[in-house]
Amino acid sequence: MRLYFWSTFIVFRTGVRMLKALYVQKRFIKKHLQPMLQRALAESDGTLTSADIDKITKNYALAVPSILGEAFGLLRGHRMKTRERFALTYLGAITGLYDDFFDERGTPTERILQMTKCPEKAVANSSHEQLFLTLCLKALDYTDHKDLLLQRVEEVYLAQLNSKAQAASGNSWEALKKITFDKGGASFLYYRSAMENRASEAENLMLFTLGGTMQLENDLFDVYKDRESGVETLATNANSISELRQLYHDRQRESDRCLEATEFPKAQKVRFRNFTRVILVRGNVCLDELEKTAATTGGVFDVNAYERKQLVCDMESRKNVMASIRYNKEGV
């Protein structure tokens, strides 16, 4: 009984911490980022839309500082500084714009590389590119390790370039694993480079592993969207949800092993793990839903056999919220 109440308290405290971090970042965006975005939208040539702005303010610019930035701070033992929050906000803001170069706009890869490696020299060809370059330069202004950030940007570019293979059919399971884990890992190291303190090799390995794990989780939730877009992922190509669950759990355990190998005090590692676990348990809930879907086709998962409602996991439903809390408590 005592363990039950303690685990409940840990889950509650972690949830409150995350909600507070999201609230603080929403206010920060409204004050420091929203005015710039509204000006860019008002002056747009049509290549920048209100949907782009919403994607920035409601997704990456919100989640990167309030979740990853908060987690980085918990691990090192002190919260984000204002400069770090600015840098992570701008890096988060450009993420969706950057993905669109590859996914929607068909921007030549040489052009993408030029803009990411030398944003101060690049000349924008559209309002979309202009906002991207402006945010890149602002992120660099607030970063203490510019050379490291530019190195990480190039690693993200290469991971994105390799992920274009997902648009073709016939990818092997091992190839999809490498694409998935490299893409997620590179993204985490990219965001981590915005922090004032440099990461050790052990921390970098842990974050790379954790980033790959969270990329797999994202693909679980995006399985319907990826099917409709003709994108192959581990989730779309799986025929056994139990095998996919085993891979996800193995990755979580590997992330935990890498965390234990870092140099930080135990208490800080525990707080970091509890915080990131709030995100990771969502993947367990999604896998439960996909397993129920697979049961309708004899236990064999066939992504093309289902309707949208069978592939979309609603994490705001009461049932799934309670399942998420249960998984959290089991992991404390």
C-alpha positions in Angstrom: 0.0 0.0 0.0 2.8 2.4 0.9 4.5 1.7 -2.5 1.2 2.3 -4.3 0.7 5.8 -2.7 4.4 6.7 -3.3 4.1 5.7 -7.0 0.9 7.7 -7.3 2.6 10.8 -5.8 5.5 10.5 -8.2 3.2 10.3 -11.2 1.1 13.2 -9.9 4.2 15.4 -9.2 5.7 14.7 -12.6 2.4 15.4 -14.3 2.1 18.8 -12.5 5.7 19.6 -13.4 5.0 19.0 -17.1 1.8 21.0 -17.1 3.6 23.9 -15.4 6.4 23.7 -18.0 3.8 23.8 -20.8 2.1 26.8 -19.3 5.3 28.7 -18.9 6.3 28.0 -22.5 2.9 29.0 -23.9 3.3 32.4 -22.2 6.9 32.7 -23.5 5.7 32.0 -27.1 2.9 34.6 -26.8 5.4 37.2 -25.7 8.5 36.5 -27.7 7.6 34.5 -30.7 4.0 35.1 -31.7 4.5 38.8 -32.8 7.3 37.8 -35.2 5.2 35.0 -36.6 2.2 37.2 -37.1 4.3 39.8 -39.0 5.7 37.0 -41.2 2.2 35.7 -41.9 0.9 39.2 -42.8 3.8 39.7 -45.3 3.6 36.2 -46.7 3.7 35.6 -50.5 1.4 32.6 -50.0 4.1 30.1 -49.1 3.6 30.7 -45.4 0.1 29.9 -44.1 -1.8 30.1 -40.8 -1.5 26.3 -40.6 2.3 26.7 -40.6 2.1 29.2 -37.8 -0.2 26.9 -35.8 2.2 24.0 -36.3 5.0 26.1 -34.9 3.2 27.5 -31.8 1.2 24.4 -30.9 3.7 21.7 -31.6 7.5 22.0 -31.8 8.1 25.5 -30.3 5.9 24.5 -27.4 7.1 20.9 -26.9 10.8 21.2 -27.4 11.5 23.7 -24.6 8.8 22.5 -22.2 9.5 18.8 -22.5 13.1 18.3 -23.8 14.5 21.5 -22.3 12.8 20.7 -19.0 14.2 17.2 -19.1 17.7 18.4 -20.0 17.5 20.7 -17.0 16.4 18.0 -14.6 19.3 15.8 -15.7 22.0 18.4 -15.1 20.4 19.7 -11.9 19.2 23.2 -12.8 16.5 24.6 -15.0 16.8 26.2 -18.4 18.3 29.6 -18.5 16.5 32.3 -20.5 19.1 32.1 -23.3 18.6 28.4 -23.6 14.8 28.8 -23.7 15.1 31.3 -26.5 17.5 29.0 -28.4 15.3 25.9 -28.0 12.1 27.9 -28.9 13.7 29.0 -32.2 15.1 25.5 -32.9 11.7 24.1 -32.2 10.0 26.7 -34.4 12.1 25.8 -37.5 11.5 22.1 -37.1 8.2 22.0 -38.9 9.4 24.4 -41.6 12.5 22.3 -42.1 10.5 19.1 -42.4 8.3 20.7 -45.1 11.3 21.3 -47.3 11.6 17.5 -47.6 8.0 16.4 -47.2 5.8 18.9 -49.0 7.8 21.5 -50.9 10.2 19.3 -52.8 13.0 21.7 -52.2 16.3 20.6 -53.8 18.5 18.9 -51.2 21.5 21.1 -52.2 19.3 24.1 -51.4 18.3 22.7 -48.1 21.9 22.0 -47.1 23.0 25.5 -48.2 20.3 27.1 -46.0 21.1 24.9 -43.0 24.9 25.2 -43.1 25.1 28.9 -43.9 21.9 30.7 -43.0 23.6 34.0 -42.8 24.6 33.8 -46.5 21.5 32.2 -47.9 19.0 34.4 -49.8 15.3 33.5 -49.3 13.2 32.6 -52.3 9.9 32.7 -50.5 8.3 33.8 -47.2 8.5 30.2 -46.0 12.3 30.2 -46.5 12.6 33.7 -45.1 11.0 32.8 -41.8 13.1 29.6 -41.6 16.4 31.6 -42.1 15.3 34.3 -39.6 14.6 31.7 -37.0 17.9 29.9 -37.7 19.9 33.1 -37.2 18.0 33.9 -34.0 18.7 30.4 -32.7 22.4 30.9 -33.4 22.4 34.2 -31.6 21.3 32.5 -28.4 23.5 29.5 -28.7 26.9 29.4 -26.9 28.2 26.5 -29.1 27.5 27.6 -32.7 30.0 25.2 -34.3 28.4 22.3 -32.4 24.9 23.3 -33.4 25.9 23.6 -37.1 27.4 20.2 -36.9 24.2 18.8 -35.4 22.2 20.5 -38.1 24.2 18.7 -40.7 23.6 15.4 -39.0 19.9 16.1 -38.9 20.0 16.9 -42.6 21.8 13.6 -43.4 19.2 11.6 -41.3 16.4 13.4 -43.1 18.0 12.7 -46.5 18.3 9.0 -45.6 14.7 8.9 -44.4 13.5 9.8 -47.9 13.9 6.1 -48.6 10.8 5.6 -46.6 8.7 7.0 -49.4 9.7 3.9 -51.5 8.4 0.4 -51.0 10.4 -2.6 -50.1 12.4 -1.3 -47.2 13.8 -4.1 -45.0 13.0 -4.2 -41.3 16.6 -3.5 -40.4 16.8 -0.6 -42.8 13.7 1.0 -41.2 15.1 0.5 -37.7 18.3 2.4 -38.7 16.4 5.2 -40.4 14.1 5.6 -37.4 16.7 5.5 -34.7 19.2 7.7 -36.6 16.5 10.3 -37.3 15.3 10.5 -33.7 18.7 10.4 -32.2 20.1 13.1 -34.5 17.1 15.4 -33.5 17.7 15.0 -29.8 21.4 15.8 -30.1 20.5 18.8 -32.2 18.2 20.2 -29.5 20.7 19.3 -26.8 23.4 21.4 -28.5 21.4 24.6 -27.6 22.2 24.1 -23.9 24.9 26.0 -22.1 26.7 23.0 -20.7 28.2 20.6 -23.2 27.1 17.0 -23.1 29.5 14.2 -22.3 29.9 11.2 -24.6 27.8 9.1 -22.2 25.0 11.7 -22.2 25.1 12.0 -26.0 24.8 8.2 -26.3 21.8 8.1 -23.9 20.1 11.0 -25.7 20.7 9.5 -29.1 19.2 6.2 -27.9 16.2 7.9 -26.2 15.6 10.1 -29.3 15.4 7.0 -31.5 13.0 5.4 -29.1 10.7 8.5 -29.1 10.9 8.5 -32.9 9.5 5.0 -32.9 6.8 6.1 -30.6 5.9 9.0 -32.9 5.6 6.5 -35.8 3.1 4.5 -33.7 0.8 7.4 -33.5 1.4 8.5 -37.1 0.6 5.0 -38.6 -2.6 6.2 -40.3 -1.0 9.4 -41.7 2.0 7.5 -42.9 -0.1 4.8 -44.6 -2.1 7.5 -46.4 1.1 9.3 -47.5 2.7 6.1 -48.7 5.5 6.3 -46.1 7.0 3.1 -44.8 7.9 2.9 -41.1 8.3 0.2 -38.5 4.7 0.7 -37.6 3.2 0.5 -41.1 5.4 -2.5 -42.1 4.8 -4.5 -38.9 2.7 -7.6 -39.1 3.1 -8.5 -35.4 2.2 -5.9 -32.8 3.8 -8.1 -30.1 7.1 -7.9 -32.0 6.8 -4.1 -32.3 6.0 -3.9 -28.6 9.1 -6.0 -27.8 11.3 -3.7 -29.9 9.8 -0.6 -28.2 10.4 -2.1 -24.7 13.9 -3.2 -25.6 14.7 0.4 -26.7 13.3 1.8 -23.5 15.5 -0.6 -21.5 18.5 0.3 -23.6 17.8 4.0 -22.9 17.6 3.3 -19.2 20.9 1.4 -19.3 22.5 4.3 -21.1 21.1 6.7 -18.5 22.6 4.7 -15.7 26.0 5.0 -17.4 25.9 8.8 -17.3 27.9 10.8 -14.8 24.9 12.5 -13.1 23.8 11.9 -9.5 21.2 9.2 -9.0 18.5 11.6 -7.9 18.8 13.7 -11.1 18.7 10.6 -13.3 15.6 9.4 -11.5 13.9 12.8 -12.0 14.9 12.7 -15.7 13.6 9.2 -16.2 10.3 9.9 -14.4 9.8 13.0 -16.6 10.5 11.3 -19.9 8.5 8.3 -18.9 5.4 10.4 -19.0 5.9 10.6 -22.8 7.1 7.1 -23.4 4.2 5.4 -21.7 1.9 6.9 -24.3 3.5 4.5 -26.8 2.4 1.5 -24.6 -1.2 2.8 -24.7 -1.0 3.2 -28.5 0.4 -0.4 -28.9 -2.6 -1.7 -26.8 -4.9 0.0 -29.3 -3.1 -1.4 -32.3 -3.1 -4.8 -30.8 -6.9 -4.6 -30.5 -7.0 -3.6 -34.1 -4.9 -6.5 -35.2 -7.2 -8.9 -33.3 -9.9 -8.0 -35.9 -7.7 -9.6 -38.6 -6.8 -12.8 -36.7 -4.0 -11.2 -34.8 -1.9 -10.4 -37.9 -1.5 -6.6 -38.3 -2.2 -5.4 -41.8 -2.1 -1.6 -42.0 -4.1 -1.5 -45.2 -7.0 -3.5 -43.8 -8.3 -0.9 -41.3 -10.3 2.2 -41.2 -8.9 5.5 -39.8 -10.6 5.1 -36.4 -8.9 1.8 -36.0 -5.4 3.3 -36.4 -5.7 6.6 -34.6 -5.1 6.5 -30.9 -6.9 9.3 -29.0 -4.8 10.1 -26.0 -7.4 12.5 -24.7 -10.0 9.9 -24.1 -10.6 9.0 -20.5 -9.8 5.3 -21.1 -6.4 6.1 -22.6 -5.6 8.7 -20.0 -6.2 6.2 -17.2 -4.2 3.6 -19.1 -1.3 6.1 -19.4 -1.4 6.8 -15.6 -1.5 3.0 -14.9 1.6 2.4 -17.0 3.3 5.3 -15.3 2.7 3.9 -11.9 3.9 0.5 -12.9 7.2 2.0 -14.0 8.1 4.0 -11.0 
